[in-house]
Amino acid sequence: MSTKDPALVVVHGHLYQPPREDPRTGEVPVEVSAAPFHDWNERITDECYRANAHAALGHDHEVDNYERLSFNVCPTLTAWFDHRAPDVLQALVRADATQITRGLHGPALAAPWVHAILPLCNPEDRHTLVRWGVDEFTHRFGRRPEGMWLPETALDTATLCTLADAGITFTIVAPHQVAAHRTSDGWSAGAGDGRPLRIALPGGRSIAVLPYDGECSNDVAFNGALHDGNAFAQRLAARARERGICAVVTDMESYGHHHRFGEMALAAAFEHLRTEPGIEVVNAAEAVARVPHGEGVLVAPSAWSCAHGIERWRSDCGCRAGAPTPHGQAWRAPLRAALDTVRDAVAQLPELGVALDDPARARNEYAAVLLGTESLDAFARRHSGSDPHRAAQWLQLQYHVLSMYSSCGWFFDDAAGHETLIVLRHAAAAIRLVQDLGGPDLTPFVVERLAPMVSDVHHVHGTVIWHDLVVGP
């Protein structure tokens, strides 16, 4: 950027909720803790997602914050919006189109279909999840995505190669995920001044990453930056002038749910920034397109919410949401081992998919069924010349295998928390479908691996968790 270029401010919101639908019923049960709302999806939508489309600015004026925001919305949440809050989904799609008509790149980033830790996925699953995410985004927003949000910003080289294979040009990273950046004097530690960095990939390819401003982002999420919208704007403007760019990235819930009236503070900040000389508010894609890239090296594997790489989703690394408990998070490792047992067994049983003409192709195109653009029966008939019913069962099996890996199953503190039970119920559904297709009963192997788990809330071990809380009532 030259000295005459405006300093850029990016505010990016990550829209995601843990899947709350019970795989046994397809419905979200009543969540008493979300009262007076039916469940937390409804409550957070009212307090935050919908509120930001109608943010009060003054006494008699409201604005749509999404028209100034950069954002991503994860596919499992857009599916819920589609059925339960279509006005919110329409606001997001409209904001994407509005920013494009202003001559900007679109503010919306794609996301993999399941909020899985992609570095912990095998190559085939990672490819499918990214493919479904691209197809979902194209269906919702009517254009191909430029950028993709990685769940928990978790990455490694193989994950970035998968994005590049899918035509994705950039992603967003935390500053601590950047090991070093090149300067005129050589290499220097850390993310530098926040400009986009070009990351070299095998085969002569590359992908861009946009490091967010850790200090400003942390202040929004945890330190009361939204108490005063004008002061927040002044802070962003000063930071942008200092560095040339300031990207603030948090969960969207910061703006109205975690911080009451946060959507109003954001609206006031955007209004203030509109009058700040030498400052321009843009989305992440626009910033990546306009700011000359540096060169960088990433910490891989790494994620934004774990200080130990990606251990939060496979070991008792110490990262947790609440206070310490007697058994800690030692249950994370057996949970992953149990689910990997199901996944790997399915991969070793190719005969389960013989009814499909090309099982891999059918699985990669299955987003059409998930999006409702084609019925499962029609899709199975199109991909099977022998037995559409068995083809449909195999496709449903693949859906449950992929859904087992939602990161939320490991993120929270108890071995029998709602999110962990959801991923285990997807595993149970997969086990039933393996048997329906003539495969072995994988239950004994899964229960054996779950046995070391201990719930400090329910005071039961993994065998009871499986029989009483997962497959039981």
C-alpha positions as CSV (number, residue, x, y, z in Angstrom):
1,M,0.0,0.0,0.0
2,S,1.3,3.5,-0.8
3,T,1.1,6.3,1.6
4,K,-1.9,7.7,-0.3
5,D,-3.9,4.6,0.1
6,P,-6.6,4.6,2.8
7,A,-6.0,2.5,5.9
8,L,-8.3,-0.5,5.9
9,V,-10.6,-1.8,8.6
10,V,-12.1,-5.3,8.4
11,V,-14.6,-6.5,10.9
12,H,-15.4,-10.2,10.4
13,G,-18.0,-12.2,12.2
14,H,-18.0,-16.0,12.4
15,L,-21.6,-17.4,12.4
16,Y,-21.7,-20.9,13.8
17,Q,-23.7,-23.0,16.3
18,P,-23.1,-26.5,17.4
19,P,-25.5,-28.9,15.6
20,R,-28.4,-29.3,18.0
21,E,-30.6,-31.7,16.0
22,D,-30.8,-35.1,17.5
23,P,-29.7,-37.5,14.8
24,R,-32.4,-40.0,16.0
25,T,-35.3,-37.5,15.3
26,G,-33.9,-34.7,13.2
27,E,-35.3,-32.2,15.6
28,V,-33.8,-29.8,18.1
29,P,-35.0,-30.7,21.6
30,V,-36.1,-28.2,24.1
31,E,-33.1,-26.6,25.9
32,V,-34.3,-25.4,29.3
33,S,-31.2,-23.2,29.7
34,A,-32.2,-21.2,26.7
35,A,-35.6,-20.1,28.2
36,P,-37.8,-18.3,27.3
37,F,-36.7,-19.6,23.9
38,H,-37.1,-23.2,22.7
39,D,-33.4,-23.7,22.2
40,W,-30.1,-21.8,22.0
41,N,-30.3,-21.5,18.2
42,E,-33.5,-19.5,18.6
43,R,-32.2,-17.4,21.5
44,I,-28.9,-16.4,19.8
45,T,-30.6,-15.7,16.6
46,D,-32.9,-13.3,18.3
47,E,-30.2,-11.6,20.4
48,C,-27.5,-11.5,17.7
49,Y,-28.0,-12.8,14.2
50,R,-31.4,-11.1,13.5
51,A,-30.5,-8.1,15.7
52,N,-27.5,-7.3,13.5
53,A,-29.8,-7.1,10.4
54,H,-31.9,-4.4,12.3
55,A,-29.4,-2.6,14.5
56,A,-30.7,0.5,16.1
57,L,-28.7,3.7,15.2
58,G,-30.2,6.5,17.2
59,H,-33.8,6.6,18.3
60,D,-35.7,6.2,15.0
61,H,-33.2,4.6,12.6
62,E,-31.9,1.1,12.1
63,V,-29.1,-0.3,9.8
64,D,-28.1,-3.7,8.5
65,N,-24.6,-4.4,10.0
66,Y,-24.1,-7.2,7.5
67,E,-23.8,-4.7,4.7
68,R,-20.5,-3.5,6.3
69,L,-19.3,-6.7,7.8
70,S,-17.2,-9.5,6.5
71,F,-18.6,-12.8,7.6
72,N,-18.9,-16.6,7.2
73,V,-21.9,-18.7,8.1
74,C,-21.4,-22.4,8.5
75,P,-23.6,-24.7,6.4
76,T,-25.3,-26.5,9.4
77,L,-26.4,-23.1,10.7
78,T,-27.6,-21.9,7.3
79,A,-29.7,-25.1,7.0
80,W,-31.3,-24.2,10.4
81,F,-31.8,-20.6,9.2
82,D,-33.5,-21.9,6.0
83,H,-36.2,-23.7,8.0
84,R,-36.4,-21.6,11.2
85,A,-35.1,-18.1,10.4
86,P,-35.3,-17.5,6.6
87,D,-35.2,-13.7,7.1
88,V,-31.7,-14.0,8.6
89,L,-30.5,-16.1,5.7
90,Q,-32.0,-13.6,3.3
91,A,-30.3,-10.7,5.1
92,L,-26.9,-12.4,4.7
93,V,-27.4,-13.2,1.0
94,R,-28.7,-9.7,0.4
95,A,-25.7,-8.1,2.2
96,D,-23.3,-10.2,0.0
97,A,-25.0,-8.9,-3.1
98,T,-25.1,-5.3,-1.8
99,Q,-21.4,-5.2,-1.1
100,I,-20.6,-6.6,-4.6
101,T,-22.7,-3.9,-6.2
102,R,-20.7,-1.3,-4.3
103,G,-17.6,-2.5,-6.3
104,L,-16.3,-4.7,-3.4
105,H,-15.6,-8.3,-3.3
106,G,-18.3,-10.3,-1.6
107,P,-18.2,-10.3,2.2
108,A,-19.3,-14.0,2.6
109,L,-16.7,-16.8,3.0
110,A,-17.6,-20.4,2.6
111,A,-17.0,-23.1,5.3
112,P,-16.7,-26.9,5.2
113,W,-20.1,-28.5,5.6
114,V,-19.2,-30.1,9.0
115,H,-17.3,-28.0,11.6
116,A,-14.6,-30.6,11.7
117,I,-10.9,-30.1,12.5
118,L,-9.7,-30.7,9.0
119,P,-6.1,-31.5,9.9
120,L,-7.5,-34.5,11.9
121,C,-9.5,-35.7,8.9
122,N,-8.3,-38.2,6.4
123,P,-7.7,-36.8,2.9
124,E,-10.9,-38.2,1.5
125,D,-13.1,-36.8,4.2
126,R,-11.4,-33.4,4.1
127,H,-12.0,-33.3,0.3
128,T,-15.7,-34.1,0.6
129,L,-16.3,-31.6,3.5
130,V,-14.7,-28.8,1.5
131,R,-16.5,-29.8,-1.7
132,W,-19.9,-29.8,0.1
133,G,-19.1,-26.4,1.6
134,V,-18.3,-25.0,-1.8
135,D,-21.5,-26.4,-3.3
136,E,-23.5,-25.1,-0.3
137,F,-22.1,-21.6,-0.7
138,T,-22.7,-21.5,-4.4
139,H,-26.3,-22.6,-3.9
140,R,-26.9,-20.0,-1.2
141,F,-25.0,-17.0,-2.5
142,G,-25.2,-17.6,-6.3
143,R,-21.4,-17.3,-6.8
144,R,-18.3,-19.3,-6.2
145,P,-16.5,-18.5,-3.0
146,E,-13.1,-16.8,-2.9
147,G,-12.3,-17.5,0.7
148,M,-13.1,-20.3,3.1
149,W,-13.3,-20.2,6.9
150,L,-11.5,-23.2,8.4
151,P,-13.3,-24.5,11.6
152,E,-11.5,-23.2,14.6
153,T,-9.0,-21.8,11.9
154,A,-7.4,-25.2,12.3
155,L,-4.9,-25.8,9.5
156,D,-1.9,-27.7,8.2
157,T,-0.3,-27.9,4.8
158,A,-2.5,-30.7,3.6
159,T,-5.6,-28.7,4.6
160,L,-4.4,-25.6,2.7
161,C,-3.7,-27.8,-0.3
162,T,-7.3,-29.1,-0.2
163,L,-8.5,-25.5,-0.2
164,A,-6.3,-24.6,-3.2
165,D,-7.6,-27.7,-5.0
166,A,-11.1,-26.4,-4.6
167,G,-10.2,-23.0,-6.0
168,I,-10.1,-21.2,-2.7
169,T,-7.7,-18.3,-2.7
170,F,-7.5,-17.3,1.0
171,T,-8.4,-18.0,4.6
172,I,-8.3,-16.2,7.9
173,V,-5.8,-17.1,10.6
174,A,-5.0,-16.0,14.1
175,P,-1.7,-14.1,14.5
176,H,-0.2,-16.8,16.7
177,Q,-0.6,-19.2,13.7
178,V,2.0,-17.2,11.8
179,A,5.5,-18.4,12.7
180,A,7.4,-15.8,10.6
181,H,7.0,-13.2,7.8
182,R,9.6,-11.9,5.4
183,T,10.8,-8.3,5.7
184,S,13.2,-6.3,3.7
185,D,15.9,-7.4,6.1
186,G,15.0,-11.1,6.0
187,W,12.7,-13.1,8.2
188,S,11.1,-11.9,11.3
189,A,9.0,-13.8,13.9
190,G,5.2,-13.5,14.0
191,A,2.5,-12.1,11.8
192,G,4.0,-8.6,11.1
193,D,1.7,-5.7,10.5
194,G,-1.4,-7.7,9.6
195,R,-1.1,-7.6,5.8
196,P,-2.1,-10.7,3.9
197,L,0.7,-13.3,3.6
198,R,1.3,-15.6,0.7
199,I,1.9,-19.2,1.9
200,A,3.9,-21.5,-0.5
201,L,2.4,-24.9,-1.1
202,P,3.8,-28.1,-2.6
203,G,3.8,-28.2,-6.4
204,G,4.6,-24.5,-6.9
205,R,1.1,-23.4,-5.7
206,S,0.3,-20.9,-2.9
207,I,-2.6,-19.6,-0.9
208,A,-3.1,-16.3,1.0
209,V,-3.9,-15.9,4.7
210,L,-5.2,-12.8,6.4
211,P,-3.9,-12.6,10.0
212,Y,-6.4,-10.8,12.3
213,D,-5.4,-8.3,14.9
214,G,-5.2,-10.3,18.1
215,E,-5.2,-7.4,20.5
216,C,-8.3,-5.7,19.0
217,S,-10.1,-8.9,18.5
218,N,-9.5,-10.0,22.0
219,D,-10.8,-6.7,23.3
220,V,-14.1,-7.2,21.4
221,A,-14.6,-10.7,22.7
222,F,-13.4,-10.3,26.3
223,N,-12.4,-6.8,27.3
224,G,-15.5,-4.6,26.9
225,A,-14.5,-2.9,23.6
226,L,-18.3,-2.8,22.7
227,H,-19.2,-0.7,25.7
228,D,-18.8,2.4,23.5
229,G,-19.2,2.2,19.8
230,N,-17.5,5.5,19.1
231,A,-14.4,4.7,21.2
232,F,-14.3,1.3,19.5
233,A,-14.2,3.0,16.1
234,Q,-11.5,5.4,17.2
235,R,-9.4,2.4,18.4
236,L,-9.8,0.6,15.1
237,A,-9.0,3.7,13.1
238,A,-5.8,4.4,15.1
239,R,-4.7,0.8,14.8
240,A,-5.4,0.8,11.0
241,R,-3.4,4.1,10.5
242,E,-0.5,2.6,12.5
243,R,-0.3,-0.6,10.5
244,G,-2.2,0.0,7.2
245,I,-4.8,-2.6,8.0
246,C,-6.7,-3.7,11.1
247,A,-8.8,-6.9,10.9
248,V,-11.0,-7.7,13.8
249,V,-12.3,-11.3,13.9
250,T,-14.5,-12.9,16.5
251,D,-17.5,-15.1,16.8
252,M,-20.5,-13.1,15.6
253,E,-22.1,-13.8,19.0
254,S,-20.0,-11.0,20.4
255,Y,-22.3,-8.5,18.8
256,G,-25.5,-8.9,20.8
257,H,-25.4,-12.2,22.6
258,H,-22.2,-12.3,24.6
259,H,-22.4,-8.5,24.9
260,R,-25.9,-7.0,25.2
261,F,-26.5,-4.2,22.6
262,G,-23.2,-5.2,20.9
263,E,-25.0,-4.8,17.6
264,M,-25.8,-1.2,18.4
265,A,-22.2,-0.5,19.3
266,L,-21.1,-2.1,16.0
267,A,-23.6,0.0,14.1
268,A,-22.3,3.2,15.8
269,A,-18.7,2.2,15.1
270,F,-19.4,1.7,11.4
271,E,-21.1,5.1,11.3
272,H,-18.2,6.7,13.0
273,L,-15.7,5.1,10.7
274,R,-17.6,6.3,7.7
275,T,-16.4,9.9,8.6
276,E,-12.9,9.1,9.7
277,P,-10.4,10.6,7.2
278,G,-8.1,8.2,5.5
279,I,-10.1,5.1,6.8
280,E,-12.1,2.7,4.7
281,V,-14.1,-0.3,5.9
282,V,-13.8,-3.3,3.6
283,N,-14.5,-7.0,3.8
284,A,-11.8,-9.7,4.1
285,A,-11.8,-10.6,0.4
286,E,-11.5,-6.9,-0.6
287,A,-8.5,-6.5,1.8
288,V,-6.8,-9.6,0.4
289,A,-7.3,-8.3,-3.1
290,R,-6.1,-4.7,-2.4
291,V,-3.2,-5.1,0.0
292,P,0.1,-6.2,-1.4
293,H,1.0,-9.6,0.1
294,G,4.0,-10.4,2.1
295,E,5.5,-13.9,2.5
296,G,4.8,-16.0,5.5
297,V,5.4,-19.3,7.2
298,L,2.6,-20.9,9.3
299,V,2.6,-22.9,12.5
300,A,1.2,-26.2,11.4
301,P,-0.9,-27.7,12.7
302,S,-2.5,-24.9,14.7
303,A,-5.9,-23.4,15.5
304,W,-7.2,-20.2,17.0
305,S,-8.7,-21.7,20.2
306,C,-5.9,-24.0,21.3
307,A,-2.5,-23.0,22.6
308,H,-1.2,-26.5,21.9
309,G,-1.8,-26.8,18.1
310,I,-4.9,-28.9,17.6
311,E,-4.7,-31.0,20.8
312,R,-8.0,-29.7,22.1
313,W,-9.7,-32.1,19.8
314,R,-7.8,-35.2,20.7
315,S,-6.1,-34.9,24.1
316,D,-6.2,-33.5,27.6
317,C,-4.1,-30.5,26.6
318,G,-5.5,-28.1,29.3
319,C,-7.6,-25.9,27.0
320,R,-11.1,-25.9,28.4
321,A,-14.2,-23.8,28.7
322,G,-14.8,-24.0,32.4
323,A,-13.2,-24.7,35.8
324,P,-11.1,-27.8,36.3
325,T,-12.9,-31.1,37.0
326,P,-11.6,-34.3,38.7
327,H,-11.0,-36.2,35.4
328,G,-10.2,-33.3,33.1
329,Q,-10.5,-33.9,29.4
330,A,-8.8,-37.3,29.3
331,W,-12.0,-38.5,27.6
332,R,-11.1,-36.7,24.3
333,A,-8.6,-39.3,23.2
334,P,-10.9,-42.3,23.6
335,L,-13.8,-40.4,21.9
336,R,-11.6,-39.8,18.8
337,A,-10.3,-43.4,18.9
338,A,-13.9,-44.7,19.0
339,L,-15.1,-42.6,16.0
340,D,-12.0,-43.3,14.0
341,T,-12.8,-47.0,14.6
342,V,-16.1,-46.5,12.8
343,R,-14.7,-44.4,10.0
344,D,-11.8,-46.8,9.3
345,A,-14.0,-49.9,9.4
346,V,-16.4,-48.3,6.9
347,A,-13.4,-47.5,4.6
348,Q,-12.4,-51.1,4.8
349,L,-15.8,-52.4,3.6
350,P,-16.0,-51.2,0.0
351,E,-18.6,-53.9,-0.6
352,L,-21.1,-51.7,1.3
353,G,-21.1,-49.3,-1.6
354,V,-21.2,-51.7,-4.6
355,A,-24.7,-50.5,-5.5
356,L,-23.3,-47.2,-6.6
357,D,-21.7,-46.7,-10.0
358,D,-19.0,-44.5,-8.6
359,P,-19.2,-44.2,-4.8
360,A,-16.6,-41.5,-4.4
361,R,-18.3,-39.3,-7.0
362,A,-21.7,-39.9,-5.5
363,R,-20.5,-38.9,-2.0
364,N,-18.8,-35.8,-3.2
365,E,-22.0,-34.7,-5.0
366,Y,-24.3,-35.5,-2.1
367,A,-24.7,-31.9,-1.1
368,A,-27.5,-31.7,-3.6
369,V,-29.5,-33.9,-1.3
370,L,-28.5,-32.0,1.8
371,L,-29.6,-28.8,0.1
372,G,-32.9,-30.2,-1.0
373,T,-32.2,-29.6,-4.7
374,E,-32.6,-33.3,-5.4
375,S,-34.4,-35.9,-3.4
376,L,-32.4,-38.8,-1.9
377,D,-34.4,-41.3,-3.9
378,A,-33.8,-39.5,-7.2
379,F,-30.1,-39.0,-6.4
380,A,-29.7,-42.7,-5.5
381,R,-31.4,-43.8,-8.7
382,R,-29.2,-41.5,-10.7
383,H,-26.1,-42.9,-9.1
384,S,-27.1,-46.6,-9.0
385,G,-27.8,-48.9,-11.8
386,S,-28.6,-51.9,-9.6
387,D,-30.1,-51.1,-6.2
388,P,-31.1,-47.5,-5.4
389,H,-32.3,-48.4,-1.9
390,R,-28.9,-49.8,-0.9
391,A,-27.3,-46.8,-2.6
392,A,-29.4,-44.5,-0.5
393,Q,-28.4,-46.3,2.7
394,W,-24.7,-46.1,1.8
395,L,-25.0,-42.3,1.2
396,Q,-26.7,-41.8,4.5
397,L,-24.0,-43.8,6.1
398,Q,-21.4,-41.5,4.7
399,Y,-23.3,-38.5,6.0
400,H,-23.3,-39.8,9.5
401,V,-19.6,-40.8,9.4
402,L,-18.7,-37.2,8.4
403,S,-21.1,-35.7,10.9
404,M,-19.4,-37.6,13.7
405,Y,-16.5,-35.2,13.5
406,S,-18.1,-31.9,14.4
407,S,-15.5,-30.2,16.5
408,C,-18.0,-29.3,19.2
409,G,-17.9,-32.9,20.4
410,W,-14.5,-32.3,21.9
411,F,-14.6,-28.6,22.6
412,F,-16.5,-28.4,25.9
413,D,-15.7,-29.9,29.3
414,D,-17.8,-33.0,30.0
415,A,-17.6,-36.4,28.4
416,A,-21.4,-36.6,28.3
417,G,-22.2,-33.0,27.2
418,H,-24.9,-32.4,24.7
419,E,-22.4,-31.8,21.8
420,T,-20.5,-35.0,22.6
421,L,-23.7,-37.0,22.7
422,I,-24.7,-35.6,19.3
423,V,-21.5,-36.9,17.6
424,L,-21.8,-40.2,19.3
425,R,-25.4,-40.5,18.1
426,H,-24.2,-40.0,14.6
427,A,-21.8,-42.8,15.2
428,A,-24.6,-45.0,16.4
429,A,-26.6,-44.2,13.3
430,A,-23.6,-45.2,11.2
431,I,-23.2,-48.5,13.0
432,R,-26.8,-49.3,12.3
433,L,-26.5,-48.6,8.6
434,V,-23.3,-50.7,8.4
435,Q,-25.3,-53.6,9.8
436,D,-28.3,-52.9,7.5
437,L,-25.9,-53.1,4.5
438,G,-24.6,-56.5,5.7
439,G,-21.5,-55.4,7.5
440,P,-20.4,-56.3,11.1
441,D,-21.7,-54.9,14.3
442,L,-19.1,-52.3,15.3
443,T,-20.7,-51.7,18.7
444,P,-18.4,-53.8,20.8
445,F,-15.3,-52.2,19.4
446,V,-16.7,-48.7,19.9
447,V,-17.8,-49.4,23.5
448,E,-14.4,-50.8,24.3
449,R,-12.7,-47.6,23.2
450,L,-15.2,-45.4,25.0
451,A,-14.9,-47.2,28.3
452,P,-12.1,-45.0,29.7
453,M,-14.3,-41.9,29.3
454,V,-15.7,-40.5,32.6
455,S,-18.4,-37.8,32.9
456,D,-17.9,-35.6,35.9
457,V,-21.4,-34.2,35.5
458,H,-23.3,-37.5,35.2
459,H,-20.8,-39.6,37.2
460,V,-20.7,-42.4,34.7
461,H,-18.1,-44.0,32.5
462,G,-18.1,-44.4,28.7
463,T,-20.0,-47.7,28.6
464,V,-22.9,-46.2,30.4
465,I,-22.7,-43.0,28.4
466,W,-23.1,-45.2,25.2
467,H,-25.8,-47.5,26.4
468,D,-27.9,-45.1,28.5
469,L,-27.3,-41.7,27.0
470,V,-26.5,-42.3,23.3
471,V,-28.6,-45.3,22.2
472,G,-31.0,-45.3,25.2
473,P,-33.8,-42.8,26.0
